[in-house]
Amino acid sequence: MPIIINLDVMMAKRKMSLNELSDRVGITISNLSILKTGKAKAIRIETLEAICKALDCQPGDILEFRD
């Protein structure tokens, strides 16, 4: 998959656990885990926005395109 999800990198930079991010964003730990491992096929813009707010980052900090 050419889109890489760097959620784990941003969580580590912010010293935030999966549980804490789940509470702040309002989605389940299992859904966050699917995103974190790159197994997700899609992400809603509102979910991406909530993650960016919780991690104080930009979408480009989380999503990366590699050819």
Contacts in CASP RR format, 6 or more apart in sequence:
PFRMAT RR
TARGET T0000
AUTHOR 0000-0000-0000
METHOD contacts of the structure
MODEL  1
MPIIINLDVMMAKRKMSLNELSDRVGITISNLSILKTGKAKAIRIETLEA
ICKALDCQPGDILEFRD
1 38 0 8 1.000
2 65 0 8 1.000
2 66 0 8 1.000
2 67 0 8 1.000
3 63 0 8 1.000
3 64 0 8 1.000
3 65 0 8 1.000
3 66 0 8 1.000
4 38 0 8 1.000
4 63 0 8 1.000
4 64 0 8 1.000
4 65 0 8 1.000
4 66 0 8 1.000
5 35 0 8 1.000
5 36 0 8 1.000
5 38 0 8 1.000
5 40 0 8 1.000
5 62 0 8 1.000
5 63 0 8 1.000
5 64 0 8 1.000
6 61 0 8 1.000
6 62 0 8 1.000
6 63 0 8 1.000
6 64 0 8 1.000
7 32 0 8 1.000
7 35 0 8 1.000
7 36 0 8 1.000
7 51 0 8 1.000
7 62 0 8 1.000
8 36 0 8 1.000
10 55 0 8 1.000
10 57 0 8 1.000
10 61 0 8 1.000
10 62 0 8 1.000
11 17 0 8 1.000
11 18 0 8 1.000
11 21 0 8 1.000
11 36 0 8 1.000
11 55 0 8 1.000
14 55 0 8 1.000
14 56 0 8 1.000
14 57 0 8 1.000
16 54 0 8 1.000
16 55 0 8 1.000
18 29 0 8 1.000
18 32 0 8 1.000
18 33 0 8 1.000
18 36 0 8 1.000
19 29 0 8 1.000
21 32 0 8 1.000
21 51 0 8 1.000
21 54 0 8 1.000
21 55 0 8 1.000
22 28 0 8 1.000
22 29 0 8 1.000
22 32 0 8 1.000
24 50 0 8 1.000
24 54 0 8 1.000
25 32 0 8 1.000
25 47 0 8 1.000
25 50 0 8 1.000
25 51 0 8 1.000
25 54 0 8 1.000
26 50 0 8 1.000
27 47 0 8 1.000
27 50 0 8 1.000
34 40 0 8 1.000
35 43 0 8 1.000
48 59 0 8 1.000
48 62 0 8 1.000
48 63 0 8 1.000
51 62 0 8 1.000
52 58 0 8 1.000
52 59 0 8 1.000
52 61 0 8 1.000
52 62 0 8 1.000
55 61 0 8 1.000
55 62 0 8 1.000
END
